[in-house]
Structures are given as structure tokens and as C-alpha cells.
């Protein structure tokens, strides 16, 4: 049952982005560029194992593979290593990432680059 729920939630995210893309392509593009797959993978990993070290390891490995989302993958392990509970560290890291993306978009616009 848990596997089924994970599959449904993951599918809803992907289909949701696809549907948004039909009317608001730039918003869908921004959403699709976010590390949603990584976030879901860490949630499922933690849910299955309750092992914070596995979450830290996965996050650290992704850090080296995905340059545009470095802020998220720095924030999550720092918070976990400093004693924050997973249920608190995940949303804080996500908020930090969204702030970083917002700043990034604003800076790109100042240089005449639109996404």
C-alpha cells in the first residue's frame, strides 16, 4: 500500500506540472527544473528507513551532480547534522531553495535573460 501511495503522489506531481504547462509554460518550466524528484526520493527514503544518515548521503551525492540546486542540497544536511528533525529540515531547506531560485530569476532578468 505504501508503494502505491508513493507512486500516486509522484504521478500527481508530474501530471500537475504537465497540466500547468498547457496554460503557463514558464511556471511549469520553473517547477520542472526544481529538484522535485530528489525531494520525493529523500522523503520516500526517510519514510522507508527513518535513517537520517541515508538522507544525508543521498543529499550529498546529489549536491555534486546538480549544480542549479546546490542551495537545497547544502541546507538539508546542515540542518540534519545540527539536530533538526527531518520533518522540520525538509520544509526549511525547500523554502531556502525557493528563495535562492527567486533571487536567481531576478538576477537573470537584470542581465536581460528571461526564463
Biopython code that builds the backbone (N, CA, C, O; Angstrom):
import numpy as np
from Bio.PDB.StructureBuilder import StructureBuilder

atoms = [
    (1, "UNK", "N", (0.821, -1.196, 0.000)),
    (1, "UNK", "CA", (0.000, 0.000, 0.000)),
    (1, "UNK", "C", (0.869, 1.266, 0.000)),
    (1, "UNK", "O", (0.569, 2.231, -0.703)),
    (2, "UNK", "N", (1.949, 1.253, 0.796)),
    (2, "UNK", "CA", (2.830, 2.412, 0.869)),
    (2, "UNK", "C", (3.452, 2.702, -0.497)),
    (2, "UNK", "O", (3.560, 3.861, -0.897)),
    (3, "UNK", "N", (3.858, 1.658, -1.209)),
    (3, "UNK", "CA", (4.438, 1.814, -2.547)),
    (3, "UNK", "C", (3.411, 2.443, -3.487)),
    (3, "UNK", "O", (3.757, 3.308, -4.292)),
    (4, "UNK", "N", (2.174, 2.021, -3.390)),
    (4, "UNK", "CA", (1.093, 2.568, -4.217)),
    (4, "UNK", "C", (0.892, 4.053, -3.933)),
    (4, "UNK", "O", (0.743, 4.845, -4.864)),
    (5, "UNK", "N", (0.886, 4.437, -2.667)),
    (5, "UNK", "CA", (0.713, 5.844, -2.285)),
    (5, "UNK", "C", (1.874, 6.683, -2.818)),
    (5, "UNK", "O", (1.660, 7.779, -3.336)),
    (6, "UNK", "N", (3.104, 6.173, -2.693)),
    (6, "UNK", "CA", (4.277, 6.895, -3.213)),
    (6, "UNK", "C", (4.155, 7.092, -4.721)),
    (6, "UNK", "O", (4.462, 8.166, -5.239)),
    (7, "UNK", "N", (3.710, 6.061, -5.417)),
    (7, "UNK", "CA", (3.561, 6.135, -6.872)),
    (7, "UNK", "C", (2.500, 7.159, -7.261)),
    (7, "UNK", "O", (2.709, 7.937, -8.192)),
    (8, "UNK", "N", (1.386, 7.171, -6.575)),
    (8, "UNK", "CA", (0.306, 8.118, -6.874)),
    (8, "UNK", "C", (0.751, 9.554, -6.629)),
    (8, "UNK", "O", (0.526, 10.418, -7.475)),
    (9, "UNK", "N", (1.372, 9.821, -5.497)),
    (9, "UNK", "CA", (1.831, 11.187, -5.186)),
    (9, "UNK", "C", (2.849, 11.656, -6.221)),
    (9, "UNK", "O", (2.776, 12.789, -6.699)),
    (10, "UNK", "N", (3.792, 10.790, -6.565)),
    (10, "UNK", "CA", (4.801, 11.149, -7.559)),
    (10, "UNK", "C", (4.156, 11.425, -8.909)),
    (10, "UNK", "O", (4.527, 12.382, -9.588)),
    (11, "UNK", "N", (3.200, 10.604, -9.301)),
    (11, "UNK", "CA", (2.499, 10.789, -10.582)),
    (11, "UNK", "C", (1.706, 12.095, -10.581)),
    (11, "UNK", "O", (1.669, 12.793, -11.594)),
    (12, "UNK", "N", (1.079, 12.428, -9.471)),
    (12, "UNK", "CA", (0.306, 13.674, -9.383)),
    (12, "UNK", "C", (1.215, 14.880, -9.605)),
    (12, "UNK", "O", (0.826, 15.829, -10.287)),
    (13, "UNK", "N", (2.422, 14.854, -9.037)),
    (13, "UNK", "CA", (3.374, 15.966, -9.226)),
    (13, "UNK", "C", (3.716, 16.117, -10.703)),
    (13, "UNK", "O", (3.678, 17.223, -11.242)),
    (14, "UNK", "N", (4.047, 15.018, -11.351)),
    (14, "UNK", "CA", (4.447, 15.069, -12.760)),
    (14, "UNK", "C", (3.276, 15.508, -13.641)),
    (14, "UNK", "O", (3.443, 16.368, -14.506)),
    (15, "UNK", "N", (2.109, 14.932, -13.431)),
    (15, "UNK", "CA", (0.931, 15.297, -14.224)),
    (15, "UNK", "C", (0.540, 16.748, -13.944)),
    (15, "UNK", "O", (0.140, 17.471, -14.856)),
    (16, "UNK", "N", (0.654, 17.173, -12.687)),
    (16, "UNK", "CA", (0.336, 18.561, -12.343)),
    (16, "UNK", "C", (1.202, 19.551, -13.103)),
    (16, "UNK", "O", (0.702, 20.552, -13.616)),
    (17, "UNK", "N", (2.483, 19.280, -13.176)),
    (17, "UNK", "CA", (3.389, 20.157, -13.931)),
    (17, "UNK", "C", (3.009, 20.153, -15.408)),
    (17, "UNK", "O", (3.016, 21.195, -16.063)),
    (18, "UNK", "N", (2.681, 18.989, -15.916)),
    (18, "UNK", "CA", (2.268, 18.881, -17.316)),
    (18, "UNK", "C", (1.013, 19.702, -17.585)),
    (18, "UNK", "O", (0.929, 20.389, -18.603)),
    (19, "UNK", "N", (0.048, 19.637, -16.692)),
    (19, "UNK", "CA", (-1.201, 20.393, -16.858)),
    (19, "UNK", "C", (-0.958, 21.894, -16.760)),
    (19, "UNK", "O", (-1.517, 22.664, -17.541)),
    (20, "UNK", "N", (-0.133, 22.312, -15.813)),
    (20, "UNK", "CA", (0.210, 23.733, -15.692)),
    (20, "UNK", "C", (0.882, 24.205, -16.972)),
    (20, "UNK", "O", (0.644, 25.323, -17.430)),
    (21, "UNK", "N", (1.720, 23.351, -17.548)),
    (21, "UNK", "CA", (2.441, 23.679, -18.781)),
    (21, "UNK", "C", (1.525, 23.979, -19.955)),
    (21, "UNK", "O", (1.920, 24.685, -20.882)),
    (22, "UNK", "N", (0.317, 23.458, -19.929)),
    (22, "UNK", "CA", (-0.641, 23.706, -21.012)),
    (22, "UNK", "C", (-1.066, 25.172, -21.061)),
    (22, "UNK", "O", (-1.369, 25.695, -22.133)),
    (23, "UNK", "N", (-1.089, 25.834, -19.909)),
    (23, "UNK", "CA", (-1.549, 27.226, -19.858)),
    (23, "UNK", "C", (-0.458, 28.197, -19.437)),
    (23, "UNK", "O", (-0.482, 29.360, -19.840)),
    (24, "UNK", "N", (0.485, 27.748, -18.646)),
    (24, "UNK", "CA", (1.522, 28.625, -18.089)),
    (24, "UNK", "C", (2.889, 27.968, -18.238)),
    (24, "UNK", "O", (3.470, 27.503, -17.257)),
    (25, "UNK", "N", (3.389, 27.933, -19.437)),
    (25, "UNK", "CA", (4.633, 27.230, -19.735)),
    (25, "UNK", "C", (5.822, 27.695, -18.888)),
    (25, "UNK", "O", (6.570, 26.852, -18.393)),
    (26, "UNK", "N", (6.023, 29.013, -18.703)),
    (26, "UNK", "CA", (7.175, 29.427, -17.879)),
    (26, "UNK", "C", (7.085, 28.915, -16.435)),
    (26, "UNK", "O", (8.097, 28.518, -15.857)),
    (27, "UNK", "N", (5.895, 28.924, -15.860)),
    (27, "UNK", "CA", (5.735, 28.429, -14.487)),
    (27, "UNK", "C", (6.002, 26.928, -14.441)),
    (27, "UNK", "O", (6.679, 26.441, -13.536)),
    (28, "UNK", "N", (5.472, 26.201, -15.415)),
    (28, "UNK", "CA", (5.711, 24.754, -15.466)),
    (28, "UNK", "C", (7.199, 24.464, -15.649)),
    (28, "UNK", "O", (7.726, 23.521, -15.059)),
    (29, "UNK", "N", (7.871, 25.264, -16.459)),
    (29, "UNK", "CA", (9.302, 25.059, -16.677)),
    (29, "UNK", "C", (10.088, 25.266, -15.388)),
    (29, "UNK", "O", (11.009, 24.505, -15.088)),
    (30, "UNK", "N", (9.727, 26.288, -14.633)),
    (30, "UNK", "CA", (10.399, 26.536, -13.353)),
    (30, "UNK", "C", (10.133, 25.379, -12.395)),
    (30, "UNK", "O", (11.052, 24.886, -11.740)),
    (31, "UNK", "N", (8.873, 24.947, -12.316)),
    (31, "UNK", "CA", (8.548, 23.827, -11.434)),
    (31, "UNK", "C", (9.286, 22.553, -11.841)),
    (31, "UNK", "O", (9.789, 21.823, -10.988)),
    (32, "UNK", "N", (9.348, 22.291, -13.139)),
    (32, "UNK", "CA", (10.016, 21.083, -13.617)),
    (32, "UNK", "C", (11.522, 21.133, -13.369)),
    (32, "UNK", "O", (12.163, 20.093, -13.212)),
    (33, "UNK", "N", (12.079, 22.327, -13.334)),
    (33, "UNK", "CA", (13.527, 22.439, -13.117)),
    (33, "UNK", "C", (13.904, 22.287, -11.650)),
    (33, "UNK", "O", (15.077, 22.091, -11.329)),
    (34, "UNK", "N", (12.928, 22.374, -10.760)),
    (34, "UNK", "CA", (13.198, 22.189, -9.333)),
    (34, "UNK", "C", (13.521, 20.720, -9.062)),
    (34, "UNK", "O", (13.098, 19.849, -9.821)),
    (35, "UNK", "N", (14.251, 20.438, -8.010)),
    (35, "UNK", "CA", (14.622, 19.044, -7.726)),
    (35, "UNK", "C", (13.493, 18.250, -7.066)),
    (35, "UNK", "O", (13.688, 17.626, -6.023)),
    (36, "UNK", "N", (12.308, 18.282, -7.689)),
    (36, "UNK", "CA", (11.164, 17.584, -7.115)),
    (36, "UNK", "C", (11.412, 16.087, -6.980)),
    (36, "UNK", "O", (11.012, 15.472, -5.992)),
    (37, "UNK", "N", (12.064, 15.513, -7.960)),
    (37, "UNK", "CA", (12.361, 14.087, -7.896)),
    (37, "UNK", "C", (13.256, 13.780, -6.709)),
    (37, "UNK", "O", (13.043, 12.795, -6.002)),
    (38, "UNK", "N", (14.246, 14.613, -6.493)),
    (38, "UNK", "CA", (15.159, 14.403, -5.374)),
    (38, "UNK", "C", (14.445, 14.559, -4.038)),
    (38, "UNK", "O", (14.672, 13.773, -3.118)),
    (39, "UNK", "N", (13.589, 15.562, -3.923)),
    (39, "UNK", "CA", (12.841, 15.777, -2.680)),
    (39, "UNK", "C", (11.961, 14.560, -2.385)),
    (39, "UNK", "O", (11.950, 14.045, -1.267)),
    (40, "UNK", "N", (11.232, 14.113, -3.396)),
    (40, "UNK", "CA", (10.382, 12.934, -3.200)),
    (40, "UNK", "C", (11.222, 11.709, -2.838)),
    (40, "UNK", "O", (10.844, 10.931, -1.962)),
    (41, "UNK", "N", (12.350, 11.540, -3.506)),
    (41, "UNK", "CA", (13.206, 10.395, -3.214)),
    (41, "UNK", "C", (13.695, 10.430, -1.763)),
    (41, "UNK", "O", (13.755, 9.391, -1.105)),
    (42, "UNK", "N", (14.045, 11.621, -1.261)),
    (42, "UNK", "CA", (14.506, 11.716, 0.123)),
    (42, "UNK", "C", (13.366, 11.456, 1.107)),
    (42, "UNK", "O", (13.565, 10.820, 2.142)),
    (43, "UNK", "N", (12.174, 11.949, 0.780)),
    (43, "UNK", "CA", (11.013, 11.686, 1.647)),
    (43, "UNK", "C", (10.739, 10.190, 1.697)),
    (43, "UNK", "O", (10.541, 9.627, 2.774)),
    (44, "UNK", "N", (10.728, 9.538, 0.520)),
    (44, "UNK", "CA", (10.456, 8.095, 0.489)),
    (44, "UNK", "C", (11.574, 7.329, 1.206)),
    (44, "UNK", "O", (11.299, 6.374, 1.933)),
    (45, "UNK", "N", (12.805, 7.731, 1.010)),
    (45, "UNK", "CA", (13.926, 7.078, 1.674)),
    (45, "UNK", "C", (13.795, 7.183, 3.194)),
    (45, "UNK", "O", (13.956, 6.196, 3.912)),
    (46, "UNK", "N", (13.503, 8.384, 3.665)),
    (46, "UNK", "CA", (13.353, 8.574, 5.112)),
    (46, "UNK", "C", (12.140, 7.817, 5.639)),
    (46, "UNK", "O", (12.204, 7.187, 6.695)),
    (47, "UNK", "N", (11.036, 7.880, 4.900)),
    (47, "UNK", "CA", (9.814, 7.186, 5.300)),
    (47, "UNK", "C", (10.052, 5.685, 5.425)),
    (47, "UNK", "O", (9.559, 5.051, 6.358)),
    (48, "UNK", "N", (10.803, 5.119, 4.490)),
    (48, "UNK", "CA", (11.065, 3.680, 4.494)),
    (48, "UNK", "C", (12.077, 3.265, 5.557)),
    (48, "UNK", "O", (11.935, 2.198, 6.155)),
    (49, "UNK", "N", (13.094, 4.088, 5.802)),
    (49, "UNK", "CA", (14.214, 3.675, 6.661)),
    (49, "UNK", "C", (14.301, 4.416, 7.990)),
    (49, "UNK", "O", (14.866, 3.892, 8.950)),
    (50, "UNK", "N", (13.751, 5.626, 8.058)),
    (50, "UNK", "CA", (13.909, 6.508, 9.230)),
    (50, "UNK", "C", (15.390, 6.719, 9.549)),
    (50, "UNK", "O", (15.759, 6.974, 10.695)),
    (51, "UNK", "N", (16.232, 6.608, 8.516)),
    (51, "UNK", "CA", (17.682, 6.702, 8.677)),
    (51, "UNK", "C", (18.163, 8.057, 8.148)),
    (51, "UNK", "O", (18.293, 8.242, 6.938)),
    (52, "UNK", "N", (18.424, 8.988, 9.044)),
    (52, "UNK", "CA", (18.863, 10.325, 8.671)),
    (52, "UNK", "C", (20.190, 10.270, 7.912)),
    (52, "UNK", "O", (20.416, 11.076, 7.009)),
    (53, "UNK", "N", (21.053, 9.348, 8.261)),
    (53, "UNK", "CA", (22.341, 9.245, 7.569)),
    (53, "UNK", "C", (22.154, 8.913, 6.092)),
    (53, "UNK", "O", (22.884, 9.433, 5.249)),
    (54, "UNK", "N", (21.194, 8.060, 5.768)),
    (54, "UNK", "CA", (20.922, 7.752, 4.357)),
    (54, "UNK", "C", (20.437, 8.990, 3.617)),
    (54, "UNK", "O", (20.789, 9.198, 2.456)),
    (55, "UNK", "N", (19.633, 9.811, 4.280)),
    (55, "UNK", "CA", (19.174, 11.064, 3.682)),
    (55, "UNK", "C", (20.356, 12.009, 3.470)),
    (55, "UNK", "O", (20.469, 12.640, 2.420)),
    (56, "UNK", "N", (21.222, 12.103, 4.454)),
    (56, "UNK", "CA", (22.419, 12.944, 4.326)),
    (56, "UNK", "C", (23.284, 12.462, 3.165)),
    (56, "UNK", "O", (23.765, 13.270, 2.371)),
    (57, "UNK", "N", (23.482, 11.146, 3.065)),
    (57, "UNK", "CA", (24.311, 10.590, 1.989)),
    (57, "UNK", "C", (23.714, 10.879, 0.609)),
    (57, "UNK", "O", (24.420, 11.314, -0.301)),
    (58, "UNK", "N", (22.413, 10.636, 0.463)),
    (58, "UNK", "CA", (21.764, 10.897, -0.821)),
    (58, "UNK", "C", (21.867, 12.377, -1.174)),
    (58, "UNK", "O", (22.196, 12.727, -2.307)),
    (59, "UNK", "N", (21.589, 13.230, -0.219)),
    (59, "UNK", "CA", (21.654, 14.667, -0.463)),
    (59, "UNK", "C", (23.063, 15.109, -0.872)),
    (59, "UNK", "O", (23.227, 15.914, -1.788)),
    (60, "UNK", "N", (24.054, 14.584, -0.198)),
    (60, "UNK", "CA", (25.433, 14.942, -0.528)),
    (60, "UNK", "C", (25.822, 14.489, -1.934)),
    (60, "UNK", "O", (26.510, 15.214, -2.653)),
    (61, "UNK", "N", (25.385, 13.296, -2.326)),
    (61, "UNK", "CA", (25.671, 12.800, -3.669)),
    (61, "UNK", "C", (24.992, 13.647, -4.748)),
    (61, "UNK", "O", (25.586, 13.930, -5.788)),
    (62, "UNK", "N", (23.778, 14.038, -4.500)),
    (62, "UNK", "CA", (23.058, 14.879, -5.465)),
    (62, "UNK", "C", (23.741, 16.243, -5.591)),
    (62, "UNK", "O", (23.786, 16.825, -6.675)),
    (63, "UNK", "N", (24.273, 16.747, -4.470)),
    (63, "UNK", "CA", (24.975, 18.034, -4.476)),
    (63, "UNK", "C", (26.023, 18.089, -5.589)),
    (63, "UNK", "O", (26.122, 19.089, -6.300)),
    (64, "UNK", "N", (26.786, 17.039, -5.735)),
    (64, "UNK", "CA", (27.847, 17.031, -6.738)),
    (64, "UNK", "C", (27.313, 16.852, -8.149)),
    (64, "UNK", "O", (28.028, 17.135, -9.110)),
    (65, "UNK", "N", (26.074, 16.391, -8.304)),
    (65, "UNK", "CA", (25.521, 16.096, -9.627)),
    (65, "UNK", "C", (24.629, 17.204, -10.181)),
    (65, "UNK", "O", (24.428, 17.279, -11.393)),
    (66, "UNK", "N", (24.096, 18.057, -9.327)),
    (66, "UNK", "CA", (23.094, 19.019, -9.776)),
    (66, "UNK", "C", (23.479, 20.441, -9.337)),
    (66, "UNK", "O", (23.145, 20.871, -8.234)),
    (67, "UNK", "N", (24.174, 21.147, -10.204)),
    (67, "UNK", "CA", (24.653, 22.484, -9.851)),
    (67, "UNK", "C", (23.543, 23.510, -9.572)),
    (67, "UNK", "O", (23.661, 24.252, -8.597)),
    (68, "UNK", "N", (22.476, 23.588, -10.374)),
    (68, "UNK", "CA", (21.488, 24.650, -10.137)),
    (68, "UNK", "C", (20.751, 24.571, -8.804)),
    (68, "UNK", "O", (20.181, 25.569, -8.364)),
    (69, "UNK", "N", (20.749, 23.431, -8.163)),
    (69, "UNK", "CA", (20.000, 23.299, -6.916)),
    (69, "UNK", "C", (20.913, 23.122, -5.700)),
    (69, "UNK", "O", (20.521, 22.501, -4.713)),
    (70, "UNK", "N", (22.101, 23.656, -5.771)),
    (70, "UNK", "CA", (23.072, 23.478, -4.695)),
    (70, "UNK", "C", (22.586, 23.978, -3.335)),
    (70, "UNK", "O", (22.892, 23.374, -2.307)),
    (71, "UNK", "N", (21.846, 25.055, -3.327)),
    (71, "UNK", "CA", (21.410, 25.630, -2.049)),
    (71, "UNK", "C", (20.581, 24.631, -1.252)),
    (71, "UNK", "O", (20.787, 24.474, -0.048)),
    (72, "UNK", "N", (19.636, 23.948, -1.920)),
    (72, "UNK", "CA", (18.806, 22.958, -1.226)),
    (72, "UNK", "C", (19.659, 21.841, -0.631)),
    (72, "UNK", "O", (19.480, 21.447, 0.522)),
    (73, "UNK", "N", (20.579, 21.345, -1.433)),
    (73, "UNK", "CA", (21.365, 20.202, -1.008)),
    (73, "UNK", "C", (22.459, 20.564, -0.007)),
    (73, "UNK", "O", (23.060, 19.677, 0.598)),
    (74, "UNK", "N", (22.717, 21.836, 0.168)),
    (74, "UNK", "CA", (23.578, 22.281, 1.266)),
    (74, "UNK", "C", (22.765, 22.457, 2.546)),
    (74, "UNK", "O", (23.202, 22.067, 3.629)),
    (75, "UNK", "N", (21.592, 23.042, 2.411)),
    (75, "UNK", "CA", (20.774, 23.356, 3.582)),
    (75, "UNK", "C", (20.287, 22.105, 4.313)),
    (75, "UNK", "O", (20.373, 22.035, 5.539)),
    (76, "UNK", "N", (19.772, 21.111, 3.571)),
    (76, "UNK", "CA", (19.193, 19.936, 4.235)),
    (76, "UNK", "C", (20.199, 19.191, 5.115)),
    (76, "UNK", "O", (19.900, 18.955, 6.285)),
    (77, "UNK", "N", (21.373, 18.810, 4.611)),
    (77, "UNK", "CA", (22.286, 18.093, 5.503)),
    (77, "UNK", "C", (22.824, 18.942, 6.661)),
    (77, "UNK", "O", (23.080, 18.420, 7.746)),
    (78, "UNK", "N", (22.995, 20.244, 6.432)),
    (78, "UNK", "CA", (23.459, 21.108, 7.524)),
    (78, "UNK", "C", (22.429, 21.119, 8.648)),
    (78, "UNK", "O", (22.780, 20.989, 9.821)),
    (79, "UNK", "N", (21.158, 21.274, 8.286)),
    (79, "UNK", "CA", (20.107, 21.274, 9.304)),
    (79, "UNK", "C", (20.022, 19.933, 10.028)),
    (79, "UNK", "O", (19.907, 19.896, 11.253)),
    (80, "UNK", "N", (20.079, 18.823, 9.271)),
    (80, "UNK", "CA", (20.013, 17.499, 9.893)),
    (80, "UNK", "C", (21.202, 17.257, 10.820)),
    (80, "UNK", "O", (21.034, 16.726, 11.918)),
    (81, "UNK", "N", (22.388, 17.640, 10.390)),
    (81, "UNK", "CA", (23.585, 17.436, 11.216)),
    (81, "UNK", "C", (23.550, 18.291, 12.481)),
    (81, "UNK", "O", (24.189, 17.962, 13.480)),
    (82, "UNK", "N", (22.800, 19.391, 12.430)),
    (82, "UNK", "CA", (22.700, 20.267, 13.593)),
    (82, "UNK", "C", (21.480, 19.955, 14.462)),
    (82, "UNK", "O", (21.075, 20.765, 15.295)),
    (83, "UNK", "N", (20.907, 18.779, 14.257)),
    (83, "UNK", "CA", (19.871, 18.307, 15.163)),
    (83, "UNK", "C", (18.438, 18.615, 14.792)),
    (83, "UNK", "O", (17.525, 18.273, 15.544)),
    (84, "UNK", "N", (18.212, 19.255, 13.651)),
    (84, "UNK", "CA", (16.833, 19.495, 13.247)),
    (84, "UNK", "C", (16.177, 18.176, 12.865)),
    (84, "UNK", "O", (16.814, 17.320, 12.251)),
    (85, "UNK", "N", (14.916, 18.009, 13.223)),
    (85, "UNK", "CA", (14.180, 16.824, 12.811)),
    (85, "UNK", "C", (13.948, 16.884, 11.307)),
    (85, "UNK", "O", (13.849, 17.962, 10.722)),
    (86, "UNK", "N", (13.864, 15.700, 10.688)),
    (86, "UNK", "CA", (13.646, 15.616, 9.242)),
    (86, "UNK", "C", (12.404, 16.405, 8.838)),
    (86, "UNK", "O", (12.421, 17.120, 7.837)),
    (87, "UNK", "N", (11.326, 16.278, 9.613)),
    (87, "UNK", "CA", (10.061, 16.938, 9.278)),
    (87, "UNK", "C", (10.157, 18.461, 9.322)),
    (87, "UNK", "O", (9.309, 19.148, 8.752)),
    (88, "UNK", "N", (11.156, 18.985, 9.976)),
    (88, "UNK", "CA", (11.405, 20.431, 10.012)),
    (88, "UNK", "C", (12.464, 20.821, 8.983)),
    (88, "UNK", "O", (12.332, 21.841, 8.306)),
    (89, "UNK", "N", (13.503, 20.015, 8.868)),
    (89, "UNK", "CA", (14.618, 20.319, 7.959)),
    (89, "UNK", "C", (14.179, 20.346, 6.496)),
    (89, "UNK", "O", (14.652, 21.185, 5.729)),
    (90, "UNK", "N", (13.280, 19.438, 6.097)),
    (90, "UNK", "CA", (12.851, 19.374, 4.698)),
    (90, "UNK", "C", (12.130, 20.657, 4.261)),
    (90, "UNK", "O", (12.511, 21.230, 3.240)),
    (91, "UNK", "N", (11.117, 21.132, 4.979)),
    (91, "UNK", "CA", (10.468, 22.372, 4.518)),
    (91, "UNK", "C", (11.369, 23.607, 4.609)),
    (91, "UNK", "O", (11.283, 24.494, 3.759)),
    (92, "UNK", "N", (12.228, 23.675, 5.623)),
    (92, "UNK", "CA", (13.141, 24.816, 5.712)),
    (92, "UNK", "C", (14.085, 24.824, 4.514)),
    (92, "UNK", "O", (14.322, 25.871, 3.911)),
    (93, "UNK", "N", (14.618, 23.664, 4.173)),
    (93, "UNK", "CA", (15.511, 23.564, 3.018)),
    (93, "UNK", "C", (14.797, 23.937, 1.724)),
    (93, "UNK", "O", (15.369, 24.599, 0.858)),
    (94, "UNK", "N", (13.564, 23.515, 1.602)),
    (94, "UNK", "CA", (12.774, 23.821, 0.410)),
    (94, "UNK", "C", (12.506, 25.327, 0.305)),
    (94, "UNK", "O", (12.586, 25.897, -0.783)),
    (95, "UNK", "N", (12.193, 25.958, 1.415)),
    (95, "UNK", "CA", (11.965, 27.407, 1.420)),
    (95, "UNK", "C", (13.244, 28.146, 1.021)),
    (95, "UNK", "O", (13.203, 29.092, 0.234)),
    (96, "UNK", "N", (14.364, 27.712, 1.563)),
    (96, "UNK", "CA", (15.645, 28.328, 1.206)),
    (96, "UNK", "C", (15.893, 28.186, -0.291)),
    (96, "UNK", "O", (16.343, 29.128, -0.943)),
    (97, "UNK", "N", (15.596, 26.997, -0.837)),
    (97, "UNK", "CA", (15.790, 26.763, -2.266)),
    (97, "UNK", "C", (14.894, 27.693, -3.099)),
    (97, "UNK", "O", (15.348, 28.269, -4.088)),
    (98, "UNK", "N", (13.641, 27.836, -2.703)),
    (98, "UNK", "CA", (12.740, 28.717, -3.440)),
    (98, "UNK", "C", (13.212, 30.168, -3.386)),
    (98, "UNK", "O", (13.110, 30.891, -4.377)),
    (99, "UNK", "N", (13.721, 30.591, -2.247)),
    (99, "UNK", "CA", (14.275, 31.940, -2.141)),
    (99, "UNK", "C", (15.472, 32.091, -3.084)),
    (99, "UNK", "O", (15.606, 33.099, -3.776)),
    (100, "UNK", "N", (16.335, 31.076, -3.098)),
    (100, "UNK", "CA", (17.508, 31.122, -3.983)),
    (100, "UNK", "C", (17.084, 31.179, -5.450)),
    (100, "UNK", "O", (17.642, 31.951, -6.229)),
    (101, "UNK", "N", (16.095, 30.360, -5.827)),
    (101, "UNK", "CA", (15.601, 30.399, -7.203)),
    (101, "UNK", "C", (15.010, 31.770, -7.534)),
    (101, "UNK", "O", (15.216, 32.286, -8.633)),
    (102, "UNK", "N", (14.284, 32.357, -6.594)),
    (102, "UNK", "CA", (13.689, 33.684, -6.825)),
    (102, "UNK", "C", (14.772, 34.730, -7.057)),
    (102, "UNK", "O", (14.672, 35.541, -7.978)),
    (103, "UNK", "N", (15.799, 34.710, -6.224)),
    (103, "UNK", "CA", (16.918, 35.643, -6.389)),
    (103, "UNK", "C", (17.601, 35.402, -7.731)),
    (103, "UNK", "O", (17.953, 36.347, -8.436)),
    (104, "UNK", "N", (17.782, 34.151, -8.071)),
    (104, "UNK", "CA", (18.411, 33.765, -9.340)),
    (104, "UNK", "C", (17.635, 34.323, -10.531)),
    (104, "UNK", "O", (18.226, 34.881, -11.455)),
    (105, "UNK", "N", (16.308, 34.172, -10.506)),
    (105, "UNK", "CA", (15.468, 34.674, -11.601)),
    (105, "UNK", "C", (15.571, 36.189, -11.700)),
    (105, "UNK", "O", (15.679, 36.736, -12.797)),
    (106, "UNK", "N", (15.539, 36.867, -10.562)),
    (106, "UNK", "CA", (15.645, 38.326, -10.553)),
    (106, "UNK", "C", (16.997, 38.770, -11.117)),
    (106, "UNK", "O", (17.065, 39.702, -11.918)),
    (107, "UNK", "N", (18.062, 38.103, -10.699)),
    (107, "UNK", "CA", (19.394, 38.450, -11.210)),
    (107, "UNK", "C", (19.487, 38.205, -12.724)),
    (107, "UNK", "O", (20.060, 39.015, -13.453)),
    (108, "UNK", "N", (18.933, 37.108, -13.180)),
    (108, "UNK", "CA", (18.955, 36.840, -14.629)),
    (108, "UNK", "C", (18.197, 37.924, -15.388)),
    (108, "UNK", "O", (18.652, 38.383, -16.436)),
    (109, "UNK", "N", (17.054, 38.331, -14.865)),
    (109, "UNK", "CA", (16.265, 39.374, -15.523)),
    (109, "UNK", "C", (17.052, 40.678, -15.586)),
    (109, "UNK", "O", (16.958, 41.402, -16.577)),
    (110, "UNK", "N", (17.814, 40.988, -14.564)),
    (110, "UNK", "CA", (18.623, 42.222, -14.561)),
    (110, "UNK", "C", (19.688, 42.191, -15.661)),
    (110, "UNK", "O", (20.129, 43.234, -16.144)),
    (111, "UNK", "N", (20.091, 40.985, -16.046)),
    (111, "UNK", "CA", (21.063, 40.829, -17.116)),
    (111, "UNK", "C", (20.392, 40.567, -18.465)),
    (111, "UNK", "O", (21.050, 40.228, -19.449)),
    (112, "UNK", "N", (19.048, 40.733, -18.487)),
    (112, "UNK", "CA", (18.304, 40.575, -19.734)),
    (112, "UNK", "C", (18.044, 39.149, -20.163)),
    (112, "UNK", "O", (17.712, 38.899, -21.322)),
    (113, "UNK", "N", (18.190, 38.220, -19.253)),
    (113, "UNK", "CA", (17.948, 36.817, -19.560)),
    (113, "UNK", "C", (16.606, 36.417, -18.957)),
    (113, "UNK", "O", (16.389, 36.558, -17.754)),
    (114, "UNK", "N", (15.705, 35.916, -19.808)),
    (114, "UNK", "CA", (14.387, 35.504, -19.351)),
    (114, "UNK", "C", (14.278, 33.995, -19.397)),
    (114, "UNK", "O", (14.773, 33.336, -20.311)),
    (115, "UNK", "N", (13.615, 33.469, -18.380)),
    (115, "UNK", "CA", (13.354, 32.029, -18.369)),
    (115, "UNK", "C", (11.868, 31.763, -18.292)),
    (115, "UNK", "O", (11.448, 30.606, -18.273)),
]
sb = StructureBuilder()
sb.init_structure("model")
sb.init_model(0)
sb.init_chain("A")
sb.init_seg("    ")
for serial, (resi, resn, name, xyz) in enumerate(atoms, 1):
    if name == "N":
        sb.init_residue(resn, " ", resi, " ")
    sb.init_atom(name, np.array(xyz, "f"), 0.0, 1.0, " ", f" {name:<3s}", serial, name[0])
structure = sb.get_structure()
